[in-house]
């Protein structure tokens, strides 16, 4: 992988390693920890519904319903 001098990743990494990026990451981690520990019951109540909502997405994207049969035969060769 060859990145040029105008690579967009460098700006993100530079921000991520700055003091603002570190503070934002720590704040996000703290909020995530709080939500997971204090609202675990709410997540447990919503989990069956989230699984039911995820089933159609797994079916559509997992089985590659958008790909024609001839395309599948070409990729196996």
C-alpha positions as CSV (number, residue, x, y, z in Angstrom):
1,X,0.0,0.0,0.0
2,X,1.6,3.2,-1.2
3,X,0.3,6.4,0.3
4,X,1.1,9.7,-1.4
5,X,1.9,13.0,0.4
6,X,-1.8,14.0,0.2
7,X,-3.1,11.0,2.1
8,X,-6.2,11.8,4.2
9,X,-5.2,9.3,6.9
10,X,-2.3,11.4,8.1
11,X,-4.7,14.2,9.2
12,X,-6.8,11.8,11.2
13,X,-3.9,10.2,12.9
14,X,-2.4,13.5,13.7
15,X,-5.7,14.7,15.3
16,X,-6.1,11.3,17.1
17,X,-2.7,11.6,18.7
18,X,-3.3,15.3,19.7
19,X,-4.5,16.2,23.2
20,X,-8.0,16.8,21.9
21,X,-8.1,13.4,20.2
22,X,-6.9,11.7,23.4
23,X,-9.5,13.5,25.5
24,X,-12.3,12.7,23.0
25,X,-11.3,9.0,23.0
26,X,-11.2,8.9,26.8
27,X,-14.6,10.6,27.0
28,X,-16.1,8.2,24.5
29,X,-14.7,5.3,26.5
30,X,-16.1,6.6,29.8
31,X,-19.5,7.2,28.3
32,X,-19.6,3.8,26.7
33,X,-18.6,2.1,30.0
34,X,-21.3,4.1,31.8
35,X,-24.0,3.1,29.3
36,X,-23.0,-0.5,29.3
37,X,-22.9,-0.9,33.1
38,X,-25.9,1.2,34.0
39,X,-28.2,0.3,31.2
40,X,-27.5,-3.4,30.8
41,X,-31.1,-4.2,31.6
42,X,-32.4,-2.0,28.8
43,X,-30.0,-3.7,26.4
44,X,-31.1,-7.1,27.5
45,X,-34.7,-6.2,26.9
46,X,-34.0,-4.9,23.4
47,X,-31.7,-7.7,22.4
48,X,-34.4,-10.0,21.0
49,X,-35.8,-7.2,18.9
50,X,-32.4,-6.3,17.6
51,X,-31.8,-9.9,16.6
52,X,-35.1,-10.0,14.8
53,X,-34.3,-6.7,13.0
54,X,-30.9,-8.1,12.0
55,X,-32.2,-11.3,10.5
56,X,-33.4,-9.7,7.2
57,X,-30.1,-7.9,6.8
58,X,-28.1,-11.0,7.3
59,X,-30.4,-12.8,4.8
60,X,-30.0,-10.2,2.2
61,X,-26.3,-9.5,2.5
62,X,-25.2,-12.9,3.7
63,X,-26.6,-14.8,0.8
64,X,-25.7,-12.3,-1.9
65,X,-29.2,-12.0,-3.2
66,X,-28.2,-9.1,-5.5
67,X,-25.7,-11.3,-7.5
68,X,-27.0,-13.2,-10.6
69,X,-26.5,-16.9,-11.0
70,X,-24.1,-16.4,-13.9
71,X,-22.0,-14.1,-11.9
72,X,-21.6,-16.8,-9.2
73,X,-20.6,-19.4,-11.8
74,X,-17.9,-17.1,-13.2
75,X,-16.4,-16.5,-9.8
76,X,-16.1,-20.2,-9.0
77,X,-13.9,-20.8,-12.1
